[in-house]
Amino acid sequence: MKPPAFDYLRAETLEEALEALHQAGEEARVLAGGQSLLPMLNMRLARPALLVDIMRIAALREIRAEGAGLRIGAGVRQAALEGYPGLPPLLAAALPWVGHAQTRSRGTICGSVAHADPSAEIPLVLVALRGMVHLRARRGARRVPAEAFFTGLMATARAEDEMIEAVSIPPAPPGAGFAFREVGRRHGDFAIVACAALVDGRGARLAVGGVADRPLARDLPLPGDPALEDALGDFAWSLEARDDLHATAAYRRGLVRRMGRAVLEEAVACRG
């Protein structure tokens, strides 16, 4: 299939893109890498009247340090971020699992966040690291914590006239350890279950994707604490897994418990 007819705007400035979104509202979609949007257009799952291409806007292709953290613009491709020297360890561990080298050469970090697939690795890591989503409209800008930004299955807190300008990741706690694992049918497929862990002197944080309708995180006891087993079980049940073509709910809950424990132990072993 081919997409229905739409208008196309190649924005040269951020202001031009925001004005187009303001005028078109829900009839507009932002085009960056297109790795998620173009298939949806071809299958007619998305029917925008206007595509606003932002990839000519130089300011959106910046990766820059903010203190000890990182700000990633909406035009930054996944492959470009892979080679960045100050890449956070958890993001570095997850990026090779995102699609394939060919799709990472076109896909953007913020595009994955905007698409909000519950099995995608980048939204999961952003939630695990307590990242922020920077939204901008003609009327102003705001920041939304990643945990609040993802609201359901491919649903977000972005308003119709807003676009994601950037995402930011805070500095890592001193002496923190990180680990990432996922299970899928094939490497490059969306995860059946993915786990991202952060461990520091205060405790452990585990984020899980591929089970609920959005990535979710919970603070847990450290490995070695007898309370961890029950806490993992409670977390697995709270995700409300369902049977589908790829796995049963019981299989997913079991993966959350077993893989969650393993990824937390790996994060402890990786602490600086």
C-alpha positions in Angstrom: 0.0 0.0 0.0 1.0 3.6 -0.4 0.1 6.5 1.9 -2.9 8.8 1.2 -2.0 12.3 -0.2 -0.5 14.8 2.2 1.2 18.2 2.1 5.0 18.3 2.8 6.9 21.1 4.5 10.7 21.0 4.8 11.2 23.4 7.7 14.4 25.4 7.6 14.0 26.8 11.2 12.5 25.7 14.4 10.1 28.7 14.3 8.8 27.6 10.8 8.2 24.1 12.1 6.3 25.3 15.2 4.2 27.7 13.1 3.1 24.8 10.9 2.2 22.7 13.9 0.3 25.6 15.4 -1.7 26.1 12.2 -2.4 22.4 11.4 -2.8 21.0 14.9 -3.8 17.3 15.0 -3.6 17.2 11.2 0.2 17.5 11.2 2.9 15.0 12.0 6.6 15.7 12.5 9.0 13.7 10.2 12.5 13.1 11.4 14.1 9.7 10.6 10.8 8.2 9.4 11.6 4.6 10.5 8.3 4.3 12.4 6.2 7.0 10.7 6.7 5.9 7.0 5.6 2.3 7.5 2.5 3.6 9.4 1.8 5.9 6.4 2.2 3.1 3.9 -0.2 0.9 5.9 -2.5 3.9 6.3 -2.4 3.6 10.1 -1.5 7.3 10.1 -3.3 9.8 7.8 -1.8 13.3 8.4 -2.7 16.2 6.2 0.8 17.7 6.6 4.2 16.3 7.2 6.7 18.7 8.8 10.3 17.6 8.0 12.6 18.9 10.7 15.9 17.3 9.6 17.2 20.6 7.9 17.2 22.4 11.3 20.8 22.4 12.4 20.0 23.3 16.0 18.0 20.0 16.4 21.0 17.9 15.4 23.1 18.9 18.4 24.3 16.6 21.2 25.7 18.6 24.1 26.8 18.1 27.6 24.7 19.8 30.3 26.7 19.7 33.5 27.5 16.0 33.8 24.3 15.1 31.9 23.4 15.0 28.2 20.9 16.8 25.9 20.0 15.1 22.7 18.3 17.1 20.0 15.3 15.9 18.0 17.3 15.5 14.8 20.1 13.3 16.3 20.2 10.0 14.6 20.7 6.8 16.6 23.9 6.0 14.8 25.4 9.4 15.5 24.7 9.0 19.2 26.4 5.6 19.2 29.7 7.2 18.4 29.4 10.0 20.9 32.3 9.9 23.4 30.3 10.9 26.5 27.5 8.4 26.0 25.8 7.2 29.2 26.7 3.5 29.9 23.1 2.3 30.0 22.3 4.0 26.7 25.5 2.6 25.2 24.4 -0.9 26.2 20.9 -0.5 24.8 21.5 1.1 21.4 23.0 -2.0 19.7 19.6 -3.7 20.4 17.7 -0.9 18.6 16.7 -2.3 15.2 19.7 -2.8 12.9 22.6 -0.8 11.7 20.6 0.3 8.6 17.7 1.6 10.6 19.9 3.3 13.2 21.6 5.2 10.4 18.3 6.9 9.7 16.2 6.6 12.9 16.4 9.4 15.5 16.5 9.1 19.3 13.6 11.5 19.8 11.6 9.8 17.0 11.6 6.6 19.0 10.4 8.6 22.1 7.6 10.2 20.1 6.5 6.9 18.6 6.2 5.5 22.2 6.2 1.8 21.4 6.1 0.0 24.7 8.7 -2.5 23.5 11.2 0.1 22.3 14.6 0.3 24.0 15.2 4.1 23.9 12.0 5.0 25.9 12.8 2.3 28.4 16.3 3.7 29.0 15.0 7.2 29.3 12.5 6.1 32.0 15.2 4.1 33.8 17.5 7.1 34.0 14.8 9.5 35.0 15.3 11.5 31.8 13.3 14.5 30.6 11.4 15.2 27.4 11.7 18.8 26.2 8.5 19.9 24.4 8.1 23.1 22.4 5.2 24.9 20.7 4.7 28.4 19.4 3.2 29.3 22.7 6.1 28.2 24.8 8.3 25.3 26.1 8.0 22.8 28.9 9.8 19.8 30.3 8.1 16.5 31.2 9.7 13.6 33.1 9.9 10.5 30.9 7.8 8.5 33.4 4.9 11.0 32.9 5.4 11.5 29.2 4.5 8.0 28.2 0.8 7.6 29.0 -0.2 4.4 27.2 0.1 2.3 24.1 1.8 4.6 21.6 0.3 7.5 23.6 2.1 10.4 25.2 1.6 13.7 27.0 2.5 15.8 23.9 -0.1 18.3 22.9 -1.3 18.6 19.3 0.7 21.8 18.6 3.9 20.6 20.3 7.0 18.8 19.1 9.8 17.1 20.9 12.7 19.5 20.8 15.1 17.3 22.7 15.5 14.7 25.5 17.9 15.0 28.4 19.6 12.5 30.7 20.8 13.6 34.1 24.3 12.8 35.4 24.8 9.4 36.8 25.0 9.0 40.6 28.6 8.5 41.9 29.7 4.9 41.7 26.6 3.8 39.9 26.4 0.5 37.9 24.2 -0.1 34.8 23.0 -3.1 32.8 20.6 -3.9 30.0 19.2 -7.1 28.7 16.3 -8.1 26.5 14.7 -11.2 25.0 13.2 -11.1 21.5 12.5 -13.6 18.7 15.5 -12.2 16.7 18.1 -9.6 17.3 16.7 -6.3 16.1 13.0 -7.2 16.7 11.1 -5.4 19.4 11.6 -7.0 22.8 9.3 -9.5 24.3 10.7 -8.3 27.6 13.5 -5.8 28.1 15.1 -4.8 31.4 17.3 -1.8 32.3 18.9 -1.5 35.7 20.7 1.2 37.7 22.3 0.5 41.0 24.1 2.9 43.3 24.8 3.3 47.0 21.2 4.1 47.8 19.5 1.2 46.1 18.4 -0.3 42.8 16.1 0.8 40.0 14.6 -1.6 37.5 12.7 -0.5 34.3 10.8 -3.0 32.2 9.6 -2.7 28.6 7.5 -5.0 26.4 5.0 -6.1 29.1 2.8 -3.2 30.1 1.4 -0.5 27.6 4.4 1.7 28.4 7.9 1.3 30.0 7.6 1.3 33.8 10.3 1.5 36.5 10.4 0.7 40.2 12.9 1.1 43.0 13.8 -2.2 44.5 16.0 -3.7 47.2 19.6 -4.5 46.2 20.7 -8.0 45.2 21.4 -10.0 48.3 18.5 -8.5 50.2 15.9 -11.3 50.9 13.1 -8.9 50.1 14.2 -8.7 46.5 12.5 -11.9 45.3 9.0 -10.8 46.6 9.6 -7.2 45.3 10.3 -8.6 41.8 7.3 -10.8 41.9 5.1 -7.9 42.9 6.5 -5.7 40.1 6.0 -8.5 37.5 2.3 -8.9 38.5 1.7 -5.1 38.6 2.6 -4.9 34.9 -0.6 -6.8 33.9 1.0 -9.0 31.2 -1.3 -10.5 28.6 -1.1 -13.4 26.2 -0.3 -12.5 22.6 1.2 -14.1 19.5 4.8 -13.8 20.9 4.5 -15.0 24.5 2.1 -15.9 27.2 1.6 -13.6 30.2 3.1 -16.2 32.5 6.2 -16.4 30.4 6.6 -12.6 30.5 6.1 -12.5 34.2 8.8 -15.2 34.6 11.2 -13.3 32.4 10.7 -10.1 34.5 11.6 -12.0 37.7 14.5 -14.0 36.3 16.0 -11.4 33.9 15.3 -8.6 36.4 17.4 -10.3 39.0 20.1 -11.1 36.6 20.3 -7.5 35.2 20.4 -6.0 38.8 23.2 -8.4 39.7 25.1 -7.4 36.5 24.7 -3.7 37.4 26.1 -4.3 40.9 29.1 -6.1 39.3 29.6 -3.1 37.0 29.7 -0.4 39.7 32.6 1.9 39.5 
